[in-house]
């Protein structure tokens, strides 16, 4: 399993955008099923929000079949996974 360490809301929004597109879902569909507005989801994915409530975030992740994991720093995976995370070959 690959775990990506994200430290900003912007990174999390970009990851949600990628996942949504991989699933072939529109912002309108995800937002509707998560109980939020399409505009809020759009701003979240673009990194234009300074805050996203945890209930809203968890609802979006549930629609996408994803979850949020809390791990201790430095415990993100194998050496190969860390190299991939850092963009090294």
Jmol script that loads the backbone (N, CA, C; Angstrom):
load data "model"
ATOM      1  N   UNK A   1       0.839  -1.169   0.000  1.00  0.00           N
ATOM      2  CA  UNK A   1       0.000   0.000   0.000  1.00  0.00           C
ATOM      3  C   UNK A   1       0.889   1.239   0.000  1.00  0.00           C
ATOM      4  N   UNK A   2       0.533   2.205  -0.829  1.00  0.00           N
ATOM      5  CA  UNK A   2       1.272   3.465  -0.905  1.00  0.00           C
ATOM      6  C   UNK A   2       0.546   4.521  -0.088  1.00  0.00           C
ATOM      7  N   UNK A   3       1.253   5.161   0.807  1.00  0.00           N
ATOM      8  CA  UNK A   3       0.687   6.226   1.618  1.00  0.00           C
ATOM      9  C   UNK A   3       1.363   7.516   1.227  1.00  0.00           C
ATOM     10  N   UNK A   4       0.578   8.490   0.835  1.00  0.00           N
ATOM     11  CA  UNK A   4       1.118   9.792   0.477  1.00  0.00           C
ATOM     12  C   UNK A   4       0.965  10.732   1.659  1.00  0.00           C
ATOM     13  N   UNK A   5       2.045  11.342   2.051  1.00  0.00           N
ATOM     14  CA  UNK A   5       2.013  12.278   3.162  1.00  0.00           C
ATOM     15  C   UNK A   5       1.651  13.660   2.631  1.00  0.00           C
ATOM     16  N   UNK A   6       0.580  14.200   3.143  1.00  0.00           N
ATOM     17  CA  UNK A   6       0.140  15.542   2.743  1.00  0.00           C
ATOM     18  C   UNK A   6       0.181  16.442   3.960  1.00  0.00           C
ATOM     19  N   UNK A   7       0.669  17.636   3.748  1.00  0.00           N
ATOM     20  CA  UNK A   7       0.796  18.552   4.880  1.00  0.00           C
ATOM     21  C   UNK A   7      -0.062  19.801   4.738  1.00  0.00           C
ATOM     22  N   UNK A   8      -0.718  19.958   3.592  1.00  0.00           N
ATOM     23  CA  UNK A   8      -1.560  21.142   3.403  1.00  0.00           C
ATOM     24  C   UNK A   8      -2.934  20.745   2.882  1.00  0.00           C
ATOM     25  N   UNK A   9      -3.893  21.598   3.104  1.00  0.00           N
ATOM     26  CA  UNK A   9      -5.241  21.391   2.583  1.00  0.00           C
ATOM     27  C   UNK A   9      -5.217  21.409   1.061  1.00  0.00           C
ATOM     28  N   UNK A  10      -4.335  22.201   0.479  1.00  0.00           N
ATOM     29  CA  UNK A  10      -4.213  22.267  -0.975  1.00  0.00           C
ATOM     30  C   UNK A  10      -3.782  20.909  -1.542  1.00  0.00           C
ATOM     31  N   UNK A  11      -2.807  20.267  -0.921  1.00  0.00           N
ATOM     32  CA  UNK A  11      -2.363  18.938  -1.375  1.00  0.00           C
ATOM     33  C   UNK A  11      -3.487  17.917  -1.269  1.00  0.00           C
ATOM     34  N   UNK A  12      -4.252  18.000  -0.200  1.00  0.00           N
ATOM     35  CA  UNK A  12      -5.368  17.089  -0.009  1.00  0.00           C
ATOM     36  C   UNK A  12      -6.437  17.325  -1.077  1.00  0.00           C
ATOM     37  N   UNK A  13      -6.708  18.576  -1.377  1.00  0.00           N
ATOM     38  CA  UNK A  13      -7.672  18.899  -2.425  1.00  0.00           C
ATOM     39  C   UNK A  13      -7.239  18.379  -3.782  1.00  0.00           C
ATOM     40  N   UNK A  14      -5.960  18.496  -4.087  1.00  0.00           N
ATOM     41  CA  UNK A  14      -5.433  17.987  -5.359  1.00  0.00           C
ATOM     42  C   UNK A  14      -5.551  16.463  -5.423  1.00  0.00           C
ATOM     43  N   UNK A  15      -5.309  15.802  -4.305  1.00  0.00           N
ATOM     44  CA  UNK A  15      -5.430  14.344  -4.266  1.00  0.00           C
ATOM     45  C   UNK A  15      -6.883  13.921  -4.473  1.00  0.00           C
ATOM     46  N   UNK A  16      -7.808  14.649  -3.867  1.00  0.00           N
ATOM     47  CA  UNK A  16      -9.233  14.358  -4.052  1.00  0.00           C
ATOM     48  C   UNK A  16      -9.618  14.557  -5.511  1.00  0.00           C
ATOM     49  N   UNK A  17      -9.122  15.609  -6.131  1.00  0.00           N
ATOM     50  CA  UNK A  17      -9.403  15.864  -7.543  1.00  0.00           C
ATOM     51  C   UNK A  17      -8.913  14.719  -8.422  1.00  0.00           C
ATOM     52  N   UNK A  18      -7.681  14.267  -8.190  1.00  0.00           N
ATOM     53  CA  UNK A  18      -7.133  13.148  -8.965  1.00  0.00           C
ATOM     54  C   UNK A  18      -7.967  11.889  -8.788  1.00  0.00           C
ATOM     55  N   UNK A  19      -8.319  11.599  -7.554  1.00  0.00           N
ATOM     56  CA  UNK A  19      -9.099  10.404  -7.260  1.00  0.00           C
ATOM     57  C   UNK A  19     -10.486  10.480  -7.902  1.00  0.00           C
ATOM     58  N   UNK A  20     -11.114  11.637  -7.820  1.00  0.00           N
ATOM     59  CA  UNK A  20     -12.432  11.818  -8.414  1.00  0.00           C
ATOM     60  C   UNK A  20     -12.378  11.565  -9.918  1.00  0.00           C
ATOM     61  N   UNK A  21     -11.366  12.116 -10.560  1.00  0.00           N
ATOM     62  CA  UNK A  21     -11.210  11.936 -12.016  1.00  0.00           C
ATOM     63  C   UNK A  21     -10.913  10.486 -12.364  1.00  0.00           C
ATOM     64  N   UNK A  22     -10.081   9.826 -11.550  1.00  0.00           N
ATOM     65  CA  UNK A  22      -9.793   8.404 -11.778  1.00  0.00           C
ATOM     66  C   UNK A  22     -11.064   7.566 -11.699  1.00  0.00           C
ATOM     67  N   UNK A  23     -11.977   7.976 -10.824  1.00  0.00           N
ATOM     68  CA  UNK A  23     -13.239   7.251 -10.654  1.00  0.00           C
ATOM     69  C   UNK A  23     -14.259   7.622 -11.735  1.00  0.00           C
ATOM     70  N   UNK A  24     -13.925   8.624 -12.558  1.00  0.00           N
ATOM     71  CA  UNK A  24     -14.825   9.041 -13.623  1.00  0.00           C
ATOM     72  C   UNK A  24     -16.046   9.795 -13.119  1.00  0.00           C
ATOM     73  N   UNK A  25     -15.899  10.484 -11.994  1.00  0.00           N
ATOM     74  CA  UNK A  25     -17.013  11.209 -11.392  1.00  0.00           C
ATOM     75  C   UNK A  25     -16.872  12.713 -11.605  1.00  0.00           C
ATOM     76  N   UNK A  26     -17.990  13.382 -11.772  1.00  0.00           N
ATOM     77  CA  UNK A  26     -17.973  14.832 -11.904  1.00  0.00           C
ATOM     78  C   UNK A  26     -18.026  15.466 -10.512  1.00  0.00           C
ATOM     79  N   UNK A  27     -17.636  16.726 -10.462  1.00  0.00           N
ATOM     80  CA  UNK A  27     -17.735  17.456  -9.198  1.00  0.00           C
ATOM     81  C   UNK A  27     -19.188  17.525  -8.741  1.00  0.00           C
ATOM     82  N   UNK A  28     -20.103  17.697  -9.681  1.00  0.00           N
ATOM     83  CA  UNK A  28     -21.527  17.805  -9.337  1.00  0.00           C
ATOM     84  C   UNK A  28     -22.030  16.533  -8.660  1.00  0.00           C
ATOM     85  N   UNK A  29     -21.638  15.376  -9.182  1.00  0.00           N
ATOM     86  CA  UNK A  29     -22.081  14.101  -8.614  1.00  0.00           C
ATOM     87  C   UNK A  29     -21.498  13.902  -7.217  1.00  0.00           C
ATOM     88  N   UNK A  30     -20.201  14.111  -7.078  1.00  0.00           N
ATOM     89  CA  UNK A  30     -19.554  13.920  -5.780  1.00  0.00           C
ATOM     90  C   UNK A  30     -20.117  14.892  -4.749  1.00  0.00           C
ATOM     91  N   UNK A  31     -20.250  16.148  -5.136  1.00  0.00           N
ATOM     92  CA  UNK A  31     -20.773  17.153  -4.211  1.00  0.00           C
ATOM     93  C   UNK A  31     -22.190  16.805  -3.764  1.00  0.00           C
ATOM     94  N   UNK A  32     -23.023  16.416  -4.700  1.00  0.00           N
ATOM     95  CA  UNK A  32     -24.405  16.073  -4.375  1.00  0.00           C
ATOM     96  C   UNK A  32     -24.470  14.902  -3.404  1.00  0.00           C
ATOM     97  N   UNK A  33     -23.699  13.862  -3.681  1.00  0.00           N
ATOM     98  CA  UNK A  33     -23.715  12.687  -2.810  1.00  0.00           C
ATOM     99  C   UNK A  33     -23.095  12.967  -1.441  1.00  0.00           C
ATOM    100  N   UNK A  34     -22.169  13.920  -1.388  1.00  0.00           N
ATOM    101  CA  UNK A  34     -21.523  14.271  -0.113  1.00  0.00           C
ATOM    102  C   UNK A  34     -22.311  15.312   0.672  1.00  0.00           C
ATOM    103  N   UNK A  35     -23.325  15.880   0.043  1.00  0.00           N
ATOM    104  CA  UNK A  35     -24.146  16.874   0.741  1.00  0.00           C
ATOM    105  C   UNK A  35     -23.503  18.251   0.827  1.00  0.00           C
ATOM    106  N   UNK A  36     -22.653  18.573  -0.153  1.00  0.00           N
ATOM    107  CA  UNK A  36     -22.034  19.896  -0.200  1.00  0.00           C
ATOM    108  C   UNK A  36     -22.311  20.504  -1.569  1.00  0.00           C
ATOM    109  N   UNK A  37     -21.943  21.757  -1.751  1.00  0.00           N
ATOM    110  CA  UNK A  37     -22.153  22.393  -3.047  1.00  0.00           C
ATOM    111  C   UNK A  37     -21.004  22.071  -3.993  1.00  0.00           C
ATOM    112  N   UNK A  38     -21.298  22.117  -5.277  1.00  0.00           N
ATOM    113  CA  UNK A  38     -20.274  21.903  -6.298  1.00  0.00           C
ATOM    114  C   UNK A  38     -19.204  22.988  -6.181  1.00  0.00           C
ATOM    115  N   UNK A  39     -19.617  24.220  -5.876  1.00  0.00           N
ATOM    116  CA  UNK A  39     -18.666  25.319  -5.735  1.00  0.00           C
ATOM    117  C   UNK A  39     -17.671  25.051  -4.606  1.00  0.00           C
ATOM    118  N   UNK A  40     -18.163  24.529  -3.483  1.00  0.00           N
ATOM    119  CA  UNK A  40     -17.266  24.223  -2.367  1.00  0.00           C
ATOM    120  C   UNK A  40     -16.263  23.153  -2.765  1.00  0.00           C
ATOM    121  N   UNK A  41     -16.734  22.095  -3.435  1.00  0.00           N
ATOM    122  CA  UNK A  41     -15.824  21.029  -3.875  1.00  0.00           C
ATOM    123  C   UNK A  41     -14.807  21.573  -4.870  1.00  0.00           C
ATOM    124  N   UNK A  42     -15.257  22.401  -5.788  1.00  0.00           N
ATOM    125  CA  UNK A  42     -14.356  22.989  -6.779  1.00  0.00           C
ATOM    126  C   UNK A  42     -13.266  23.827  -6.109  1.00  0.00           C
ATOM    127  N   UNK A  43     -13.663  24.667  -5.171  1.00  0.00           N
ATOM    128  CA  UNK A  43     -12.680  25.498  -4.467  1.00  0.00           C
ATOM    129  C   UNK A  43     -11.714  24.650  -3.646  1.00  0.00           C
ATOM    130  N   UNK A  44     -12.216  23.571  -3.031  1.00  0.00           N
ATOM    131  CA  UNK A  44     -11.371  22.663  -2.268  1.00  0.00           C
ATOM    132  C   UNK A  44     -10.333  22.014  -3.174  1.00  0.00           C
ATOM    133  N   UNK A  45     -10.781  21.494  -4.316  1.00  0.00           N
ATOM    134  CA  UNK A  45      -9.865  20.822  -5.238  1.00  0.00           C
ATOM    135  C   UNK A  45      -8.810  21.773  -5.805  1.00  0.00           C
ATOM    136  N   UNK A  46      -9.154  23.029  -5.971  1.00  0.00           N
ATOM    137  CA  UNK A  46      -8.215  24.013  -6.521  1.00  0.00           C
ATOM    138  C   UNK A  46      -7.315  24.624  -5.469  1.00  0.00           C
ATOM    139  N   UNK A  47      -7.545  24.303  -4.209  1.00  0.00           N
ATOM    140  CA  UNK A  47      -6.728  24.863  -3.141  1.00  0.00           C
ATOM    141  C   UNK A  47      -7.111  26.278  -2.780  1.00  0.00           C
ATOM    142  N   UNK A  48      -8.358  26.643  -3.082  1.00  0.00           N
ATOM    143  CA  UNK A  48      -8.810  28.010  -2.835  1.00  0.00           C
ATOM    144  C   UNK A  48      -9.527  28.158  -1.499  1.00  0.00           C
ATOM    145  N   UNK A  49      -9.471  27.137  -0.653  1.00  0.00           N
ATOM    146  CA  UNK A  49     -10.091  27.213   0.668  1.00  0.00           C
ATOM    147  C   UNK A  49      -9.015  27.283   1.740  1.00  0.00           C
ATOM    148  N   UNK A  50      -9.298  27.998   2.804  1.00  0.00           N
ATOM    149  CA  UNK A  50      -8.370  28.007   3.935  1.00  0.00           C
ATOM    150  C   UNK A  50      -8.828  27.020   4.997  1.00  0.00           C
ATOM    151  N   UNK A  51     -10.062  26.497   4.856  1.00  0.00           N
ATOM    152  CA  UNK A  51     -10.608  25.560   5.826  1.00  0.00           C
ATOM    153  C   UNK A  51     -11.635  24.674   5.140  1.00  0.00           C
ATOM    154  N   UNK A  52     -11.659  23.397   5.515  1.00  0.00           N
ATOM    155  CA  UNK A  52     -12.682  22.458   5.039  1.00  0.00           C
ATOM    156  C   UNK A  52     -13.090  21.645   6.246  1.00  0.00           C
ATOM    157  N   UNK A  53     -14.331  21.736   6.647  1.00  0.00           N
ATOM    158  CA  UNK A  53     -14.799  21.015   7.827  1.00  0.00           C
ATOM    159  C   UNK A  53     -14.558  19.521   7.722  1.00  0.00           C
ATOM    160  N   UNK A  54     -14.261  18.903   8.848  1.00  0.00           N
ATOM    161  CA  UNK A  54     -13.943  17.480   8.846  1.00  0.00           C
ATOM    162  C   UNK A  54     -15.121  16.629   8.383  1.00  0.00           C
ATOM    163  N   UNK A  55     -16.327  16.964   8.749  1.00  0.00           N
ATOM    164  CA  UNK A  55     -17.497  16.190   8.312  1.00  0.00           C
ATOM    165  C   UNK A  55     -17.658  16.262   6.802  1.00  0.00           C
ATOM    166  N   UNK A  56     -17.447  17.442   6.253  1.00  0.00           N
ATOM    167  CA  UNK A  56     -17.552  17.603   4.800  1.00  0.00           C
ATOM    168  C   UNK A  56     -16.456  16.819   4.098  1.00  0.00           C
ATOM    169  N   UNK A  57     -15.245  16.916   4.602  1.00  0.00           N
ATOM    170  CA  UNK A  57     -14.124  16.188   4.015  1.00  0.00           C
ATOM    171  C   UNK A  57     -14.364  14.685   4.066  1.00  0.00           C
ATOM    172  N   UNK A  58     -14.788  14.179   5.210  1.00  0.00           N
ATOM    173  CA  UNK A  58     -15.037  12.744   5.341  1.00  0.00           C
ATOM    174  C   UNK A  58     -16.172  12.283   4.441  1.00  0.00           C
ATOM    175  N   UNK A  59     -17.178  13.136   4.237  1.00  0.00           N
ATOM    176  CA  UNK A  59     -18.278  12.796   3.336  1.00  0.00           C
ATOM    177  C   UNK A  59     -17.780  12.675   1.897  1.00  0.00           C
ATOM    178  N   UNK A  60     -16.922  13.603   1.471  1.00  0.00           N
ATOM    179  CA  UNK A  60     -16.352  13.557   0.118  1.00  0.00           C
ATOM    180  C   UNK A  60     -15.522  12.286  -0.049  1.00  0.00           C
ATOM    181  N   UNK A  61     -14.684  11.988   0.939  1.00  0.00           N
ATOM    182  CA  UNK A  61     -13.850  10.792   0.868  1.00  0.00           C
ATOM    183  C   UNK A  61     -14.701   9.520   0.813  1.00  0.00           C
ATOM    184  N   UNK A  62     -15.795   9.492   1.562  1.00  0.00           N
ATOM    185  CA  UNK A  62     -16.679   8.321   1.552  1.00  0.00           C
ATOM    186  C   UNK A  62     -17.287   8.109   0.170  1.00  0.00           C
ATOM    187  N   UNK A  63     -17.700   9.187  -0.480  1.00  0.00           N
ATOM    188  CA  UNK A  63     -18.252   9.083  -1.832  1.00  0.00           C
ATOM    189  C   UNK A  63     -17.211   8.498  -2.779  1.00  0.00           C
ATOM    190  N   UNK A  64     -15.958   8.866  -2.585  1.00  0.00           N
ATOM    191  CA  UNK A  64     -14.876   8.400  -3.458  1.00  0.00           C
ATOM    192  C   UNK A  64     -14.334   7.030  -3.060  1.00  0.00           C
ATOM    193  N   UNK A  65     -14.838   6.480  -1.965  1.00  0.00           N
ATOM    194  CA  UNK A  65     -14.340   5.189  -1.498  1.00  0.00           C
ATOM    195  C   UNK A  65     -12.938   5.283  -0.942  1.00  0.00           C
ATOM    196  N   UNK A  66     -12.629   6.422  -0.329  1.00  0.00           N
ATOM    197  CA  UNK A  66     -11.301   6.662   0.233  1.00  0.00           C
ATOM    198  C   UNK A  66     -11.428   6.960   1.718  1.00  0.00           C
ATOM    199  N   UNK A  67     -10.313   6.934   2.386  1.00  0.00           N
ATOM    200  CA  UNK A  67     -10.315   7.259   3.809  1.00  0.00           C
ATOM    201  C   UNK A  67      -9.070   8.047   4.167  1.00  0.00           C
ATOM    202  N   UNK A  68      -9.137   8.687   5.286  1.00  0.00           N
ATOM    203  CA  UNK A  68      -8.035   9.483   5.802  1.00  0.00           C
ATOM    204  C   UNK A  68      -7.339   8.663   6.876  1.00  0.00           C
ATOM    205  N   UNK A  69      -6.021   8.561   6.793  1.00  0.00           N
ATOM    206  CA  UNK A  69      -5.257   7.816   7.789  1.00  0.00           C
ATOM    207  C   UNK A  69      -4.324   8.770   8.519  1.00  0.00           C
ATOM    208  N   UNK A  70      -4.185   8.556   9.794  1.00  0.00           N
ATOM    209  CA  UNK A  70      -3.266   9.351  10.597  1.00  0.00           C
ATOM    210  C   UNK A  70      -2.092   8.451  10.956  1.00  0.00           C
ATOM    211  N   UNK A  71      -0.898   8.868  10.541  1.00  0.00           N
ATOM    212  CA  UNK A  71       0.310   8.089  10.817  1.00  0.00           C
ATOM    213  C   UNK A  71       1.353   8.997  11.443  1.00  0.00           C
ATOM    214  N   UNK A  72       2.227   8.387  12.199  1.00  0.00           N
ATOM    215  CA  UNK A  72       3.322   9.158  12.779  1.00  0.00           C
ATOM    216  C   UNK A  72       4.286   9.581  11.683  1.00  0.00           C
ATOM    217  N   UNK A  73       4.862  10.734  11.832  1.00  0.00           N
ATOM    218  CA  UNK A  73       5.849  11.215  10.863  1.00  0.00           C
ATOM    219  C   UNK A  73       6.982  10.216  10.740  1.00  0.00           C
ATOM    220  N   UNK A  74       7.435  10.022   9.504  1.00  0.00           N
ATOM    221  CA  UNK A  74       8.536   9.116   9.257  1.00  0.00           C
ATOM    222  C   UNK A  74       8.129   7.666   9.110  1.00  0.00           C
ATOM    223  N   UNK A  75       6.828   7.388   9.165  1.00  0.00           N
ATOM    224  CA  UNK A  75       6.367   6.011   9.056  1.00  0.00           C
ATOM    225  C   UNK A  75       5.491   5.829   7.820  1.00  0.00           C
ATOM    226  N   UNK A  76       5.888   6.441   6.713  1.00  0.00           N
ATOM    227  CA  UNK A  76       5.012   6.448   5.544  1.00  0.00           C
ATOM    228  C   UNK A  76       5.199   5.276   4.604  1.00  0.00           C
ATOM    229  N   UNK A  77       6.122   4.392   4.834  1.00  0.00           N
ATOM    230  CA  UNK A  77       6.203   3.227   3.968  1.00  0.00           C
ATOM    231  C   UNK A  77       7.617   2.755   3.712  1.00  0.00           C
ATOM    232  N   UNK A  78       7.733   1.985   2.643  1.00  0.00           N
ATOM    233  CA  UNK A  78       9.020   1.412   2.278  1.00  0.00           C
ATOM    234  C   UNK A  78       9.923   2.469   1.655  1.00  0.00           C
ATOM    235  N   UNK A  79      11.180   2.118   1.464  1.00  0.00           N
ATOM    236  CA  UNK A  79      12.129   3.040   0.841  1.00  0.00           C
ATOM    237  C   UNK A  79      11.686   3.395  -0.569  1.00  0.00           C
ATOM    238  N   UNK A  80      11.212   2.402  -1.329  1.00  0.00           N
ATOM    239  CA  UNK A  80      10.727   2.684  -2.685  1.00  0.00           C
ATOM    240  C   UNK A  80       9.548   3.646  -2.662  1.00  0.00           C
ATOM    241  N   UNK A  81       8.644   3.469  -1.703  1.00  0.00           N
ATOM    242  CA  UNK A  81       7.495   4.370  -1.589  1.00  0.00           C
ATOM    243  C   UNK A  81       7.951   5.784  -1.227  1.00  0.00           C
ATOM    244  N   UNK A  82       8.909   5.888  -0.351  1.00  0.00           N
ATOM    245  CA  UNK A  82       9.436   7.197   0.024  1.00  0.00           C
ATOM    246  C   UNK A  82      10.114   7.877  -1.162  1.00  0.00           C
ATOM    247  N   UNK A  83      10.861   7.106  -1.934  1.00  0.00           N
ATOM    248  CA  UNK A  83      11.506   7.677  -3.143  1.00  0.00           C
ATOM    249  C   UNK A  83      10.440   8.174  -4.111  1.00  0.00           C
ATOM    250  N   UNK A  84       9.400   7.379  -4.299  1.00  0.00           N
ATOM    251  CA  UNK A  84       8.311   7.780  -5.204  1.00  0.00           C
ATOM    252  C   UNK A  84       7.654   9.062  -4.677  1.00  0.00           C
ATOM    253  N   UNK A  85       7.424   9.114  -3.382  1.00  0.00           N
ATOM    254  CA  UNK A  85       6.792  10.275  -2.748  1.00  0.00           C
ATOM    255  C   UNK A  85       7.643  11.537  -2.944  1.00  0.00           C
ATOM    256  N   UNK A  86       8.951  11.378  -2.879  1.00  0.00           N
ATOM    257  CA  UNK A  86       9.859  12.519  -3.011  1.00  0.00           C
ATOM    258  C   UNK A  86      10.195  12.830  -4.466  1.00  0.00           C
ATOM    259  N   UNK A  87       9.701  11.994  -5.414  1.00  0.00           N
ATOM    260  CA  UNK A  87       9.947  12.247  -6.823  1.00  0.00           C
ATOM    261  C   UNK A  87      11.284  11.742  -7.321  1.00  0.00           C
ATOM    262  N   UNK A  88      11.980  10.966  -6.506  1.00  0.00           N
ATOM    263  CA  UNK A  88      13.282  10.427  -6.915  1.00  0.00           C
ATOM    264  C   UNK A  88      13.080   9.146  -7.712  1.00  0.00           C
ATOM    265  N   UNK A  89      14.064   8.822  -8.509  1.00  0.00           N
ATOM    266  CA  UNK A  89      13.993   7.587  -9.324  1.00  0.00           C
ATOM    267  C   UNK A  89      14.456   6.387  -8.538  1.00  0.00           C
TER     268      UNK A  89
END
end "model"
wireframe off; spacefill off
backbone 0.3
color backbone group
